[in-house]
């Protein structure tokens, strides 16, 4: 199966690498987290479509992504969490507790955080829309809170002193 990639450069987030295969988008990495292999082709297939849709998202022209996703890994629990994340509307936030309740595991708040961290398609599967119960910005891809803040601002939310103003 041929894999394609596309590199999209955002002025604040930096490199966004998108990978896809003939079935859909397989990964999106912000920064230099994904090693690009020499035999891969730039700007082809679903990666190119995803790149175009991300550009529209950052311009405020797109609120949802219309892409086939081909998630190649993840436990059943992680996939349930990623499905729940996809239900969070553009410009809205849910808490980790809300997601735990949505997947019918109300005590699994920390595990929800772990599933968010393992999300292979951030932005497209909007893990940035998950905040602490007190409206604070908490972990995003480990230590990338500034990215979470930027993405929430793109969606029209107000973030002040590390807290979303609801």
C-alpha positions, 0 to 999 in steps of 0.5 A: 500500500503506497503512503503519501504525505503532505507538508503544510506550514502554518505560520504559528504551528509550524510544519503539519505533516499529513499522511494518507494511503489509498483508503484515507488520511492515516496521520497528522502530526504537528511539528517534527514528530513524524519521520518522512521516508524518502520514497514517499510522494508529496502532495498526493491523494487524500493528504492533498485533500486534507491539506486543502481542508486544513488551509480552509479551517485556518482561514475560518472557512471550514468547520468540519472535515470531510475526509475518509479516515484510515486509523491504523492503530488504537485500542477499542477504548481509544477509538471510542474516545476518538469517536466521542471527540468527533461529536464536539461541535466546532467552537465548543469545548467538553471536559475530560469528564464529559468525554468519559461520560460519553464513552460510558466510563465516568471514572476513566478521566485520566484514560481519556487524557491518554487517548487524547494524547494518542490521537493520530489525527489532531485537529481533524479529530478535535482533541484540542476541544477538550479542557479541564472541568474548571475550563483550564487548558490542560495537556495537549499532545504532552506540553503543547498547550499553546497549540491548543490555545491557538486552535480554540482561538481559530474556532472563535473561543476566548482564552485568557490566562490558560482558561477558556471563557465560556 
